[in-house]
């Protein structure tokens, strides 16, 4: 199998001729590259006018591999043949290399090029790619592939450092400019006899003086100090390639974009989000600019006035800055009634409020940049999860949250510098499992979770916040004016709630199921679990009547009873011979759920088998049934004209592999912050209990 490697484009802020002079200093040996043992010229030729220079070299490289592999291969170094074609007229250098050692077993080909920067003729671009085809290597193909990749990555980095080293050496010697190539007089006899290229031995005496490498001049230059100062003060450190990408995108916007041109800091965020892939960043930025224009986001801070419900119950707000000068936003998500807020103000109002927070964050970053005299392009969020439970996993709320994450990721990339998670409960891995796939990998790396309850010792919040900034609800000294949240009274819900509820039933009909519960005929759903430590989650609304919810486990497969006209597809599980404690067991205590309540919960399964979610009509106190109904009960209930309960429910099973070993330190750490991984947290070892929350 052929493996291909491509390094990013490197930019040297020096003219092509000066870079070529630095490149030639690498030969015949290069102390800065220890594995490069030396080289010798095999063939060399020049065109009559000196514009084209071709050199073939044999290069010896030490094998940087385990001793066992070197012993099996029987070599301590490998030989590569390198062919350089230098065109002074076009200002290009093409380098092609391939291995001679073990060529029949391993084929390595590398191509490099030095060219003039398309936007600045005084800069030089370098590109490098390689392919590796391991046909056979004594059974060590995988090991060789890893070694090759490691060496290639190291050589890419080292090659840049070597060129910069020799450039600095030339400049320290007073050589900062080399004139460009100009044609030299051509002898007709030479042209006819050589056919264009001449042997180097015959040219040694009359090599053209116009060869830039032989005509070094001393020229002083002050450089562009204003630009460098602006970059360091407002944008932060940028490599030459990154700076070049920023300039190119600026020019493209000036020439093609109709409308407000964003600031350099804003453009740079999109470049960083796309790893400075210019085309991707341009597409992403253009889509965002169109979105901002369509929804008039530039005017949001002047026009948006949060509803009174949000101002009172949205538990988030700004609070000074972190230890690095980033604006600090505190969000007490565990104290917030997300379902109540959605029913009180609607999803669109919540989204606009989240957008206003991001707009304010960018404005505060600009202010802190001026205040502290250094670039601050992102803000820090302190996420307090105390009180987080299955109420926050209300399915429409999760859908709304995912939409907000998508909008923010698309239009505010690289604005979150760090997210500090404190007081995360055991239910957090369930929420993280649902939302983490929708969060960009670069953003996930910024999520830090704190284990333990100490927020002021080493390895805690004091590593990120000054002690006088730690809020009082975490034991700090700073009075925090962020609203405490709490349940939104139903009296504040929108008047059109019933119509909105009908719309929700339509929108989520593929996810939520409706059911009727008759007296003596509970509604039951079976869930087959193949391995322990899986997680069953549920979410249901009681539309009418009062019900009792229970969860049972059995190793047998329940036998559905006779389906009568009007019976729900879920069916009732009928086996009057079953005995509680012998044929099945109760794994969750009965929970009485009143009309109008929303219930969310989860259960970490202890054993494989069949789990039964059961809803039955609530009877008089002390009359809660704990046994499965009989056939007679069902038939009586189906034909009874008595009252019935209605509910809307959803359930989901999260496999244990979605949790195992994927989110570090939430359970094992006793203190200190640790980084979240791309996946979720291992639920193995959690207590096998549920979180049931009534709303």
Secondary structure, 3 states (H helix, E strand, C coil): CEEEEECCCEEECCCHHHHHHHHHCCCCCCCCCCCEEEEEEEEEEEECCCCEEEEEEEEEEECCCCHHHHHHHCCCEEEEEEEEEEECCCCEEEEEEEECCCCCCEEEEEEEEEEECCCCCCCEEEEEEEEEEECCCCCCHHHHHHHHHHHHHHHHHHHHHHHHHHHHHHHHCCCCEECCCCCCCCCHHHHHHHCCEEEHHHHCCCCCCCCHHHCEECCCCCCCHHHHHHHHHHHCCCCHHHHHHHHHHHHHHHHHCCCCCCCHHHHHHHHHHCCCCHHHHHHHHHHHHHHHHHCCHHHHHHHCCCCHHHHHHCCEEEEEECCCCCEEEEECHHHECHHHHHHHHCHHHHHHHHHHHHHHHHHHHHHHHHHHCCCCCCEEEEEECCCCCHHHHCHHHHHHHHHHHHHHHHHCCCCEEEEEEECCCCCHHHHHHHHHHHCCHHHHCCEEEECCCCCCCCCCHHHCCCHHHCEHHHCCCECCCCCCCECCCHHHCCCCHHHHHHHHHHHCCCCCEEEEEECCECEEEEEEECCCCCEEEEEEEEEECCEEEEEEEECCCCCECCCCCCCCCCCCECCCCCCECCCEEEEEEEEEECCCCEEEEEEECCCCEEEEEEEEECCCCCCCCCCCCCHHHHHHHHCCCCCEEEEEEEEEEECHHHCCCCECCCCCCCCCEEEECCCCCCCCCCCCCECCEEC
